[in-house]
Amino acid sequence: MRSSPLADRQSPLVRWSAVARFLHWLVALLIAVQFVLGWLAVSWHLSPTKLNLFVWHKSTGMLVLALVLVRLAWRATHRVPALPLRMRRWERIAAGASHGLLYVAMLALPLSGWVINSASGVPFRIYWRIPLPSIAAPDKHLADLASAVHLALGIALLVLLLVHVAAALRHHYIQRDDVLARMLPWRSPLR
């Protein structure tokens, strides 16, 4: 529930909510796991282990998709801490653009994986249990295109994440503001 503009001015939000912080770090951890699982699944020789790695990768990708949708819903319905007043205009624009691109990549990457699976015509069960409906008819050309898009999105997400981490560290160690501290799970509230 959003508070009134007057209440927002009287009590500025200086820290992300516990739910927002939990979702942020859970998704970050799962994305790191996804990069490892994806690399292993592609690199491994054809075997039951390779197939299991793909099941873990695809399943965790669907979990990331669901959690990112929850994050977006939470963010749309809850207050977001304001950026530090001393941030320059270009920094605010860059922060907004990079966060927007991160969300696009975090949504598009699992969706492209879902298209790969669907267009490959391979039935799939999330974590060997929940059937994943197909979102595309079997089509080798579409599967190949989706694979290329998936790889490009993976590289783009990795670059965006590196920029995100570098910006957070810059804020913490060079700017010496609270941008990173208010997202850390172990820090006490700043105010």
C-alpha positions as a Markdown table, in Angstrom:
| # | Residue | x | y | z |
|---|---|---|---|---|
| 1 | Met | 0.0 | 0.0 | 0.0 |
| 2 | Arg | 1.4 | 3.4 | -0.9 |
| 3 | Ser | 1.5 | 6.1 | 1.7 |
| 4 | Ser | 0.4 | 9.7 | 1.0 |
| 5 | Pro | 2.9 | 12.2 | -0.5 |
| 6 | Leu | 2.7 | 14.1 | 2.8 |
| 7 | Ala | 3.6 | 11.0 | 4.8 |
| 8 | Asp | 6.5 | 10.3 | 2.3 |
| 9 | Arg | 7.9 | 13.8 | 3.0 |
| 10 | Gln | 7.5 | 13.5 | 6.8 |
| 11 | Ser | 9.2 | 10.0 | 7.0 |
| 12 | Pro | 11.6 | 9.4 | 4.1 |
| 13 | Leu | 12.3 | 5.8 | 3.4 |
| 14 | Val | 16.0 | 5.2 | 3.8 |
| 15 | Arg | 16.2 | 1.5 | 3.6 |
| 16 | Trp | 14.7 | -1.1 | 1.3 |
| 17 | Ser | 12.0 | -3.3 | 2.9 |
| 18 | Ala | 12.9 | -6.7 | 4.3 |
| 19 | Val | 10.9 | -8.3 | 1.5 |
| 20 | Ala | 12.7 | -6.3 | -1.2 |
| 21 | Arg | 16.1 | -7.1 | 0.3 |
| 22 | Phe | 15.2 | -10.8 | 0.6 |
| 23 | Leu | 14.0 | -11.0 | -3.0 |
| 24 | His | 17.0 | -9.0 | -4.3 |
| 25 | Trp | 19.6 | -11.3 | -2.7 |
| 26 | Leu | 17.7 | -14.5 | -3.5 |
| 27 | Val | 17.4 | -13.6 | -7.2 |
| 28 | Ala | 21.1 | -12.5 | -7.2 |
| 29 | Leu | 22.1 | -15.9 | -5.7 |
| 30 | Leu | 19.9 | -17.8 | -8.2 |
| 31 | Ile | 21.3 | -15.9 | -11.1 |
| 32 | Ala | 24.8 | -16.7 | -10.0 |
| 33 | Val | 23.8 | -20.4 | -9.8 |
| 34 | Gln | 22.2 | -20.1 | -13.2 |
| 35 | Phe | 25.4 | -18.9 | -14.9 |
| 36 | Val | 27.2 | -21.9 | -13.4 |
| 37 | Leu | 24.5 | -24.4 | -14.3 |
| 38 | Gly | 24.2 | -23.0 | -17.8 |
| 39 | Trp | 27.9 | -23.2 | -18.4 |
| 40 | Leu | 28.1 | -26.7 | -17.0 |
| 41 | Ala | 25.1 | -28.0 | -18.9 |
| 42 | Val | 26.4 | -26.7 | -22.2 |
| 43 | Ser | 30.0 | -27.9 | -21.5 |
| 44 | Trp | 29.3 | -31.4 | -20.1 |
| 45 | His | 29.5 | -34.4 | -22.4 |
| 46 | Leu | 26.2 | -36.1 | -23.4 |
| 47 | Ser | 25.2 | -38.1 | -20.4 |
| 48 | Pro | 22.5 | -38.3 | -17.7 |
| 49 | Thr | 24.4 | -35.7 | -15.7 |
| 50 | Lys | 24.2 | -33.2 | -18.6 |
| 51 | Leu | 20.4 | -33.8 | -18.9 |
| 52 | Asn | 20.0 | -33.3 | -15.1 |
| 53 | Leu | 22.1 | -30.1 | -15.3 |
| 54 | Phe | 19.7 | -28.8 | -18.0 |
| 55 | Val | 16.7 | -29.7 | -15.8 |
| 56 | Trp | 18.2 | -27.8 | -12.9 |
| 57 | His | 19.0 | -24.8 | -15.2 |
| 58 | Lys | 15.6 | -24.7 | -16.8 |
| 59 | Ser | 13.8 | -25.2 | -13.5 |
| 60 | Thr | 15.8 | -22.5 | -11.7 |
| 61 | Gly | 15.2 | -20.2 | -14.7 |
| 62 | Met | 11.5 | -20.6 | -14.2 |
| 63 | Leu | 11.9 | -19.9 | -10.5 |
| 64 | Val | 13.9 | -16.7 | -11.3 |
| 65 | Leu | 11.1 | -15.6 | -13.7 |
| 66 | Ala | 8.5 | -16.1 | -11.0 |
| 67 | Leu | 10.6 | -14.3 | -8.4 |
| 68 | Val | 11.3 | -11.3 | -10.7 |
| 69 | Leu | 7.6 | -11.0 | -11.4 |
| 70 | Val | 7.0 | -10.9 | -7.6 |
| 71 | Arg | 9.8 | -8.3 | -7.2 |
| 72 | Leu | 8.2 | -6.1 | -9.8 |
| 73 | Ala | 4.8 | -6.5 | -8.2 |
| 74 | Trp | 6.3 | -5.6 | -4.8 |
| 75 | Arg | 8.1 | -2.6 | -6.2 |
| 76 | Ala | 5.0 | -1.4 | -7.9 |
| 77 | Thr | 3.0 | -1.5 | -4.6 |
| 78 | His | 5.6 | -0.3 | -2.1 |
| 79 | Arg | 7.7 | 2.7 | -1.5 |
| 80 | Val | 11.3 | 2.8 | -2.9 |
| 81 | Pro | 14.1 | 4.7 | -1.1 |
| 82 | Ala | 15.0 | 7.9 | -2.8 |
| 83 | Leu | 18.4 | 8.3 | -4.4 |
| 84 | Pro | 20.8 | 10.5 | -2.4 |
| 85 | Leu | 20.2 | 14.2 | -3.1 |
| 86 | Arg | 23.8 | 14.8 | -4.0 |
| 87 | Met | 23.6 | 12.4 | -7.0 |
| 88 | Arg | 24.0 | 14.2 | -10.3 |
| 89 | Arg | 21.2 | 14.1 | -12.9 |
| 90 | Trp | 23.2 | 11.8 | -15.2 |
| 91 | Glu | 23.8 | 9.4 | -12.3 |
| 92 | Arg | 20.0 | 9.3 | -11.6 |
| 93 | Ile | 19.3 | 8.6 | -15.3 |
| 94 | Ala | 22.0 | 5.9 | -15.5 |
| 95 | Ala | 20.7 | 4.3 | -12.3 |
| 96 | Gly | 17.1 | 4.2 | -13.6 |
| 97 | Ala | 18.2 | 3.0 | -17.1 |
| 98 | Ser | 20.4 | 0.2 | -15.7 |
| 99 | His | 17.7 | -1.0 | -13.3 |
| 100 | Gly | 15.2 | -1.0 | -16.1 |
| 101 | Leu | 17.6 | -3.0 | -18.3 |
| 102 | Leu | 18.3 | -5.4 | -15.5 |
| 103 | Tyr | 14.6 | -6.2 | -15.1 |
| 104 | Val | 14.2 | -6.6 | -18.9 |
| 105 | Ala | 17.1 | -9.0 | -19.0 |
| 106 | Met | 15.9 | -10.9 | -15.9 |
| 107 | Leu | 12.5 | -11.4 | -17.6 |
| 108 | Ala | 13.7 | -12.0 | -21.2 |
| 109 | Leu | 16.4 | -14.5 | -20.4 |
| 110 | Pro | 14.1 | -17.1 | -18.8 |
| 111 | Leu | 11.4 | -16.4 | -21.4 |
| 112 | Ser | 13.9 | -17.0 | -24.2 |
| 113 | Gly | 14.9 | -20.3 | -22.5 |
| 114 | Trp | 11.2 | -21.2 | -22.3 |
| 115 | Val | 10.9 | -20.6 | -26.1 |
| 116 | Ile | 14.0 | -22.8 | -26.7 |
| 117 | Asn | 12.5 | -25.6 | -24.8 |
| 118 | Ser | 9.0 | -25.2 | -26.4 |
| 119 | Ala | 10.4 | -24.8 | -30.0 |
| 120 | Ser | 12.6 | -27.9 | -29.4 |
| 121 | Gly | 9.4 | -29.9 | -28.8 |
| 122 | Val | 10.8 | -31.5 | -25.6 |
| 123 | Pro | 8.2 | -31.9 | -22.8 |
| 124 | Phe | 9.6 | -30.5 | -19.6 |
| 125 | Arg | 8.7 | -30.7 | -15.9 |
| 126 | Ile | 10.0 | -28.0 | -13.5 |
| 127 | Tyr | 12.2 | -29.8 | -11.0 |
| 128 | Trp | 10.9 | -33.1 | -12.4 |
| 129 | Arg | 7.4 | -32.4 | -11.0 |
| 130 | Ile | 5.4 | -29.5 | -12.5 |
| 131 | Pro | 4.7 | -29.7 | -16.3 |
| 132 | Leu | 5.7 | -26.5 | -18.1 |
| 133 | Pro | 3.3 | -25.7 | -20.9 |
| 134 | Ser | 4.7 | -25.0 | -24.3 |
| 135 | Ile | 4.6 | -21.4 | -25.5 |
| 136 | Ala | 5.7 | -22.2 | -29.1 |
| 137 | Ala | 5.1 | -24.9 | -31.6 |
| 138 | Pro | 8.1 | -27.1 | -32.4 |
| 139 | Asp | 10.2 | -25.2 | -34.9 |
| 140 | Lys | 14.0 | -25.8 | -35.3 |
| 141 | His | 14.6 | -22.3 | -36.7 |
| 142 | Leu | 12.8 | -20.7 | -33.8 |
| 143 | Ala | 14.7 | -22.9 | -31.3 |
| 144 | Asp | 18.0 | -21.9 | -32.9 |
| 145 | Leu | 17.1 | -18.2 | -32.9 |
| 146 | Ala | 15.9 | -18.4 | -29.3 |
| 147 | Ser | 19.2 | -20.1 | -28.4 |
| 148 | Ala | 21.2 | -17.2 | -30.0 |
| 149 | Val | 19.0 | -14.6 | -28.2 |
| 150 | His | 19.4 | -16.6 | -24.9 |
| 151 | Leu | 23.2 | -16.5 | -25.2 |
| 152 | Ala | 23.2 | -12.8 | -26.1 |
| 153 | Leu | 20.9 | -12.0 | -23.2 |
| 154 | Gly | 23.1 | -14.0 | -20.8 |
| 155 | Ile | 26.1 | -12.0 | -21.8 |
| 156 | Ala | 24.2 | -8.7 | -21.6 |
| 157 | Leu | 22.9 | -9.7 | -18.1 |
| 158 | Leu | 26.4 | -10.5 | -17.0 |
| 159 | Val | 27.7 | -7.1 | -18.2 |
| 160 | Leu | 24.7 | -5.3 | -16.5 |
| 161 | Leu | 25.4 | -7.2 | -13.3 |
| 162 | Leu | 29.0 | -6.2 | -13.3 |
| 163 | Val | 28.1 | -2.6 | -13.9 |
| 164 | His | 25.5 | -2.8 | -11.1 |
| 165 | Val | 28.0 | -4.2 | -8.6 |
| 166 | Ala | 30.7 | -1.7 | -9.7 |
| 167 | Ala | 28.2 | 1.2 | -9.2 |
| 168 | Ala | 27.2 | -0.1 | -5.7 |
| 169 | Leu | 30.8 | -0.4 | -4.7 |
| 170 | Arg | 31.5 | 3.1 | -6.1 |
| 171 | His | 28.7 | 4.4 | -4.0 |
| 172 | His | 30.0 | 2.7 | -0.9 |
| 173 | Tyr | 33.7 | 3.2 | -1.1 |
| 174 | Ile | 34.1 | 6.3 | -3.2 |
| 175 | Gln | 30.9 | 8.3 | -2.8 |
| 176 | Arg | 30.5 | 7.1 | 0.8 |
| 177 | Asp | 26.8 | 7.2 | 0.7 |
| 178 | Asp | 24.2 | 4.7 | 1.8 |
| 179 | Val | 23.1 | 3.3 | -1.5 |
| 180 | Leu | 24.7 | -0.1 | -0.9 |
| 181 | Ala | 24.1 | -0.2 | 2.8 |
| 182 | Arg | 20.4 | 0.2 | 2.6 |
| 183 | Met | 20.2 | -3.0 | 0.5 |
| 184 | Leu | 22.5 | -5.1 | 2.6 |
| 185 | Pro | 20.7 | -7.8 | 4.6 |
| 186 | Trp | 22.9 | -7.6 | 7.7 |
| 187 | Arg | 22.9 | -3.8 | 8.2 |
| 188 | Ser | 20.7 | -2.2 | 10.8 |
| 189 | Pro | 18.4 | 0.5 | 9.7 |
| 190 | Leu | 20.2 | 3.7 | 8.9 |
| 191 | Arg | 17.6 | 5.9 | 10.6 |
